[in-house]
Amino acid sequence: MSTRVRMAPSPTGFLHIGGVRTFLFNWLFARGSGGECLLRIENTDTSREVAEAVEQIQRSLEWIGIDWDGETTFQLDRMERCGEEARRLVEEGAAYEDEGAIRFRMPDEGVTGWDDAIRGRIEFPNAELEDVVLVRSDGRPTYNFASPVEDWLDEITHVIRGDDHISNTPKQIRILEALGSRLPVYAHAPNINGPDGKKLSKRHGAVSVDEFRNAGYLPEAMRNFLALLGWAPDGETTLMDRAELVERFTLERVGASAATFDYDKLDWMNGVYLRSLDPSAYATRLVAHLREQGQDWPEERVRAAAPLVQGKIARLGEFPVFAGFLFGDVEPDHALLDPAVLGPAADALEDVEPFEPEPIEVALKALCERLGLKPRQAFAPIRVAVTGSKVSPGLYESLALLGRDESLARLRRGAAAAA
């Protein structure tokens, strides 16, 4: 029987990055074994909010490069079948009615266990397992019934999910056995903690796919980073493209200990991916990101500025702060301005021809000699006056891209303001 896994998000809000990591494990396992990966929405109603959440889930998965086989299915579609199976279990004595609901009859003695593909042998004393409700009095199946029923009907071979589901597994195993289903292989992936060692949450920063996308992370960098949260191919390899991840992923290399979401490492990895892009491709990604964020800056100028920032920013979302001076006025800190430098700098640049980086560099270095200052001393107030910041792309390139008229105007305004 070929491998078949499922991703089964609940449409109760944004898709948490921890859930995406678990979906990625499912996808890598399925694709690496030539199997199928299904997308099942575990809903119990058809409200507009569910439709919006489903769209966000699908958009997030597609952005990060996770696809699925066949149509997206919904738990609600099988409510009638769940009711039929629950009544069959009652007839067979495996379940019973209780105040309008139907409960599963758990054994009182022995243990229920399984060989977890990640955690090894796990067992629960049956005496500790309650008679779980299968169908509520209003006819809606519970998660612990609908989920195994769908795993059975979908012929799921491997259930790869977060370790918060470990307590559900013995219940679902008993239900599957009563239904007459073969048992899937269970694999419970570790939690993801924040840098403080506590479970990843909003207090640590971005946690939804949309937030990371809006911040300017590349999907291929996010995919690579998430794959390494709890899994490692050899303890050494870090950067892997999509094909290599698929080829090398195994459940045996997934650890049982909680993984740590290291935002600094993600920034580093994203920066590596950004710097590796062809300059034209980088500019295209930058333009697309700015458009997604509602920025309508001229594409030609964005593309011209792209080479100035490619080696300096770790996220595309940093571009407006780093190079926004090219697209609007700046408000420099007057305390950082020096009229004894800014006025002469404007005069020195006024006759530079052509107004390009190399001639600008020659003129400014000659200015330093005349003023008896080191470049670092002279260039600091020039940079602040022109860009509004102590940190910016290369000064010569920034001046050239900004243009002679605007550069001179900012230098003279800065000189006047600091006088």
Beta strands, then each sheet from edge to edge (+ up, - down):
strand 1: 4-7
strand 2: 36-41
strand 3: 73-74
strand 4: 95-98
strand 5: 101-104
strand 6: 111-116
strand 7: 120-125
strand 8: 133-135
strand 9: 158-162
strand 10: 185-189
strand 11: 192-193
strand 12: 259-260
sheet 1: 1+ 2+ 3+
sheet 2: 4+ 5- 8+
sheet 3: 6+ 7-
sheet 4: 9+ 10+
sheet 5: 11+ 12+
end
